[in-house]
Amino acid sequence: MRIAVLTGGGVAPGMNAAVRAVSQRAFHEKWEVLGVRGGYGGLLEGRLEPVEPRRLGGMMHRGGT
């Protein structure tokens, strides 16, 4: 199974936590996780990149998603 994680832009408290939680669960299920760069435009342009578990470390304290 492959999933892509996409946020729609704008500031929303808790988005990094939500992205991290969804990704961690997917890794637990042995799914491939892809990040979408650039929101919906990035999805349409195919700007997908693999997300590795180690990239999730420390994201809770950074701004942006």
N, CA, C and O atoms as a GROMACS GRO file, in nm:
protein
  260
    1MET      N    1   0.085  -0.116   0.000
    1MET     CA    2   0.000   0.000   0.000
    1MET      C    3   0.090   0.123   0.000
    1MET      O    4   0.195   0.125   0.064
    2ARG      N    5   0.047   0.223  -0.072
    2ARG     CA    6   0.117   0.352  -0.076
    2ARG      C    7   0.017   0.459  -0.038
    2ARG      O    8  -0.098   0.457  -0.080
    3ILE      N    9   0.064   0.554   0.043
    3ILE     CA   10  -0.019   0.670   0.075
    3ILE      C   11   0.063   0.795   0.051
    3ILE      O   12   0.186   0.794   0.061
    4ALA      N   13  -0.006   0.902   0.019
    4ALA     CA   14   0.058   1.032   0.005
    4ALA      C   15   0.002   1.124   0.112
    4ALA      O   16  -0.117   1.122   0.141
    5VAL      N   17   0.090   1.203   0.172
    5VAL     CA   18   0.049   1.297   0.274
    5VAL      C   19   0.052   1.436   0.213
    5VAL      O   20   0.156   1.482   0.163
    6LEU      N   21  -0.061   1.503   0.216
    6LEU     CA   22  -0.077   1.634   0.154
    6LEU      C   23  -0.149   1.725   0.252
    6LEU      O   24  -0.250   1.687   0.310
    7THR      N   25  -0.096   1.845   0.270
    7THR     CA   26  -0.168   1.946   0.348
    7THR      C   27  -0.209   2.057   0.253
    7THR      O   28  -0.144   2.081   0.151
    8GLY      N   29  -0.317   2.125   0.287
    8GLY     CA   30  -0.374   2.224   0.196
    8GLY      C   31  -0.322   2.365   0.214
    8GLY      O   32  -0.376   2.457   0.152
    9GLY      N   33  -0.222   2.385   0.295
    9GLY     CA   34  -0.167   2.519   0.314
    9GLY      C   35  -0.234   2.591   0.428
    9GLY      O   36  -0.333   2.545   0.485
   10GLY      N   37  -0.179   2.703   0.461
   10GLY     CA   38  -0.231   2.780   0.573
   10GLY      C   39  -0.178   2.727   0.705
   10GLY      O   40  -0.128   2.615   0.713
   11VAL      N   41  -0.189   2.809   0.807
   11VAL     CA   42  -0.140   2.772   0.939
   11VAL      C   43  -0.252   2.700   1.013
   11VAL      O   44  -0.363   2.752   1.025
   12ALA      N   45  -0.222   2.583   1.062
   12ALA     CA   46  -0.321   2.505   1.138
   12ALA      C   47  -0.249   2.433   1.251
   12ALA      O   48  -0.170   2.342   1.227
   13PRO      N   49  -0.276   2.472   1.375
   13PRO     CA   50  -0.212   2.406   1.488
   13PRO      C   51  -0.238   2.256   1.485
   13PRO      O   52  -0.351   2.212   1.465
   14GLY      N   53  -0.135   2.181   1.507
   14GLY     CA   54  -0.149   2.036   1.513
   14GLY      C   55  -0.126   1.962   1.383
   14GLY      O   56  -0.128   1.839   1.383
   15MET      N   57  -0.104   2.033   1.271
   15MET     CA   58  -0.087   1.963   1.143
   15MET      C   59   0.039   1.877   1.142
   15MET      O   60   0.036   1.765   1.092
   16ASN      N   61   0.149   1.928   1.197
   16ASN     CA   62   0.271   1.847   1.199
   16ASN      C   63   0.248   1.720   1.280
   16ASN      O   64   0.295   1.612   1.243
   17ALA      N   65   0.176   1.732   1.391
   17ALA     CA   66   0.146   1.615   1.472
   17ALA      C   67   0.059   1.516   1.395
   17ALA      O   68   0.079   1.395   1.403
   18ALA      N   69  -0.037   1.567   1.319
   18ALA     CA   70  -0.125   1.480   1.241
   18ALA      C   71  -0.048   1.410   1.130
   18ALA      O   72  -0.064   1.289   1.109
   19VAL      N   73   0.037   1.484   1.059
   19VAL     CA   74   0.118   1.424   0.952
   19VAL      C   75   0.210   1.317   1.010
   19VAL      O   76   0.223   1.209   0.953
   20ARG      N   77   0.271   1.347   1.123
   20ARG     CA   78   0.362   1.252   1.188
   20ARG      C   79   0.286   1.126   1.232
   20ARG      O   80   0.334   1.014   1.211
   21ALA      N   81   0.169   1.143   1.291
   21ALA     CA   82   0.091   1.029   1.339
   21ALA      C   83   0.046   0.938   1.224
   21ALA      O   84   0.056   0.815   1.233
   22VAL      N   85  -0.003   0.999   1.117
   22VAL     CA   86  -0.047   0.920   1.001
   22VAL      C   87   0.072   0.845   0.942
   22VAL      O   88   0.061   0.727   0.907
   23SER      N   89   0.185   0.913   0.930
   23SER     CA   90   0.305   0.850   0.872
   23SER      C   91   0.356   0.737   0.960
   23SER      O   92   0.392   0.631   0.909
   24GLN      N   93   0.359   0.759   1.091
   24GLN     CA   94   0.407   0.654   1.180
   24GLN      C   95   0.318   0.530   1.173
   24GLN      O   96   0.368   0.418   1.172
   25ARG      N   97   0.188   0.551   1.167
   25ARG     CA   98   0.097   0.436   1.156
   25ARG      C   99   0.120   0.362   1.024
   25ARG      O  100   0.120   0.239   1.019
   26ALA      N  101   0.138   0.438   0.917
   26ALA     CA  102   0.164   0.376   0.787
   26ALA      C  103   0.293   0.294   0.791
   26ALA      O  104   0.297   0.183   0.738
   27PHE      N  105   0.398   0.347   0.852
   27PHE     CA  106   0.523   0.271   0.863
   27PHE      C  107   0.501   0.144   0.944
   27PHE      O  108   0.555   0.039   0.910
   28HIS      N  109   0.423   0.154   1.050
   28HIS     CA  110   0.392   0.037   1.133
   28HIS      C  111   0.323  -0.072   1.049
   28HIS      O  112   0.346  -0.191   1.069
   29GLU      N  113   0.239  -0.029   0.956
   29GLU     CA  114   0.167  -0.123   0.868
   29GLU      C  115   0.252  -0.167   0.749
   29GLU      O  116   0.206  -0.245   0.666
   30LYS      N  117   0.376  -0.116   0.741
   30LYS     CA  118   0.469  -0.149   0.631
   30LYS      C  119   0.424  -0.089   0.499
   30LYS      O  120   0.449  -0.146   0.393
   31TRP      N  121   0.358   0.027   0.504
   31TRP     CA  122   0.315   0.098   0.385
   31TRP      C  123   0.423   0.195   0.342
   31TRP      O  124   0.504   0.239   0.423
   32GLU      N  125   0.424   0.228   0.216
   32GLU     CA  126   0.514   0.330   0.164
   32GLU      C  127   0.446   0.467   0.180
   32GLU      O  128   0.329   0.484   0.147
   33VAL      N  129   0.522   0.563   0.233
   33VAL     CA  130   0.468   0.697   0.256
   33VAL      C  131   0.537   0.795   0.161
   33VAL      O  132   0.659   0.798   0.150
   34LEU      N  133   0.456   0.874   0.092
   34LEU     CA  134   0.506   0.976   0.001
   34LEU      C  135   0.462   1.112   0.051
   34LEU      O  136   0.348   1.130   0.094
   35GLY      N  137   0.552   1.208   0.046
   35GLY     CA  138   0.518   1.346   0.077
   35GLY      C  139   0.493   1.421  -0.052
   35GLY      O  140   0.556   1.392  -0.154
   36VAL      N  141   0.402   1.516  -0.048
   36VAL     CA  142   0.369   1.597  -0.165
   36VAL      C  143   0.426   1.736  -0.140
   36VAL      O  144   0.390   1.802  -0.043
   37ARG      N  145   0.515   1.780  -0.227
   37ARG     CA  146   0.574   1.914  -0.216
   37ARG      C  147   0.489   2.014  -0.292
   37ARG      O  148   0.455   1.992  -0.409
   38GLY      N  149   0.454   2.124  -0.227
   38GLY     CA  150   0.384   2.231  -0.298
   38GLY      C  151   0.233   2.218  -0.298
   38GLY      O  152   0.167   2.276  -0.385
   39GLY      N  153   0.177   2.145  -0.204
   39GLY     CA  154   0.031   2.136  -0.194
   39GLY      C  155  -0.035   2.072  -0.314
   39GLY      O  156   0.020   1.980  -0.376
   40TYR      N  157  -0.153   2.121  -0.346
   40TYR     CA  158  -0.230   2.061  -0.456
   40TYR      C  159  -0.160   2.074  -0.591
   40TYR      O  160  -0.167   1.984  -0.674
   41GLY      N  161  -0.091   2.187  -0.611
   41GLY     CA  162  -0.015   2.204  -0.736
   41GLY      C  163   0.093   2.098  -0.748
   41GLY      O  164   0.115   2.044  -0.857
   42GLY      N  165   0.159   2.068  -0.638
   42GLY     CA  166   0.262   1.964  -0.638
   42GLY      C  167   0.203   1.827  -0.668
   42GLY      O  168   0.267   1.744  -0.733
   43LEU      N  169   0.082   1.803  -0.620
   43LEU     CA  170   0.016   1.675  -0.649
   43LEU      C  171  -0.013   1.663  -0.798
   43LEU      O  172   0.012   1.559  -0.859
   44LEU      N  173  -0.065   1.770  -0.857
   44LEU     CA  174  -0.095   1.769  -1.000
   44LEU      C  175   0.031   1.758  -1.085
   44LEU      O  176   0.028   1.698  -1.192
   45GLU      N  177   0.140   1.815  -1.036
   45GLU     CA  178   0.267   1.810  -1.110
   45GLU      C  179   0.349   1.685  -1.078
   45GLU      O  180   0.456   1.665  -1.135
   46GLY      N  181   0.301   1.602  -0.988
   46GLY     CA  182   0.371   1.479  -0.955
   46GLY      C  183   0.494   1.498  -0.867
   46GLY      O  184   0.587   1.416  -0.871
   47ARG      N  185   0.495   1.605  -0.786
   47ARG     CA  186   0.609   1.629  -0.699
   47ARG      C  187   0.595   1.549  -0.569
   47ARG      O  188   0.569   1.604  -0.462
   48LEU      N  189   0.612   1.420  -0.584
   48LEU     CA  190   0.602   1.326  -0.472
   48LEU      C  191   0.742   1.277  -0.438
   48LEU      O  192   0.825   1.254  -0.526
   49GLU      N  193   0.768   1.262  -0.309
   49GLU     CA  194   0.897   1.209  -0.269
   49GLU      C  195   0.878   1.116  -0.150
   49GLU      O  196   0.794   1.141  -0.064
   50PRO      N  197   0.956   1.009  -0.145
   50PRO     CA  198   0.944   0.915  -0.034
   50PRO      C  199   0.975   0.982   0.100
   50PRO      O  200   1.064   1.067   0.108
   51VAL      N  201   0.902   0.945   0.201
   51VAL     CA  202   0.926   0.992   0.337
   51VAL      C  203   0.988   0.877   0.415
   51VAL      O  204   0.933   0.767   0.418
   52GLU      N  205   1.099   0.903   0.476
   52GLU     CA  206   1.166   0.803   0.560
   52GLU      C  207   1.133   0.831   0.706
   52GLU      O  208   1.118   0.948   0.743
   53PRO      N  209   1.123   0.728   0.788
   53PRO     CA  210   1.089   0.749   0.930
   53PRO      C  211   1.181   0.849   1.000
   53PRO      O  212   1.136   0.925   1.086
   54ARG      N  213   1.308   0.850   0.966
   54ARG     CA  214   1.401   0.940   1.035
   54ARG      C  215   1.372   1.088   1.007
   54ARG      O  216   1.412   1.174   1.084
   55ARG      N  217   1.302   1.117   0.897
   55ARG     CA  218   1.268   1.256   0.864
   55ARG      C  219   1.161   1.312   0.957
   55ARG      O  220   1.142   1.433   0.963
   56LEU      N  221   1.091   1.226   1.028
   56LEU     CA  222   0.983   1.271   1.114
   56LEU      C  223   1.034   1.322   1.248
   56LEU      O  224   0.962   1.392   1.319
   57GLY      N  225   1.157   1.287   1.283
   57GLY     CA  226   1.213   1.330   1.410
   57GLY      C  227   1.225   1.481   1.417
   57GLY      O  228   1.278   1.543   1.325
   58GLY      N  229   1.177   1.540   1.525
   58GLY     CA  230   1.190   1.683   1.547
   58GLY      C  231   1.088   1.769   1.474
   58GLY      O  232   1.089   1.891   1.489
   59MET      N  233   1.000   1.709   1.394
   59MET     CA  234   0.908   1.791   1.316
   59MET      C  235   0.799   1.856   1.401
   59MET      O  236   0.735   1.952   1.357
   60MET      N  237   0.777   1.804   1.522
   60MET     CA  238   0.672   1.858   1.607
   60MET      C  239   0.705   2.003   1.650
   60MET      O  240   0.613   2.079   1.681
   61HIS      N  241   0.831   2.040   1.652
   61HIS     CA  242   0.871   2.169   1.702
   61HIS      C  243   0.905   2.269   1.591
   61HIS      O  244   0.949   2.380   1.620
   62ARG      N  245   0.886   2.230   1.466
   62ARG     CA  246   0.914   2.320   1.354
   62ARG      C  247   0.783   2.378   1.301
   62ARG      O  248   0.676   2.316   1.311
   63GLY      N  249   0.794   2.497   1.244
   63GLY     CA  250   0.677   2.556   1.182
   63GLY      C  251   0.656   2.502   1.042
   63GLY      O  252   0.748   2.445   0.983
   64GLY      N  253   0.537   2.518   0.989
   64GLY     CA  254   0.507   2.469   0.853
   64GLY      C  255   0.478   2.322   0.855
   64GLY      O  256   0.499   2.254   0.956
   65THR      N  257   0.428   2.271   0.742
   65THR     CA  258   0.400   2.127   0.734
   65THR      C  259   0.471   2.066   0.617
   65THR      O  260   0.460   1.946   0.593
   0.00000   0.00000   0.00000
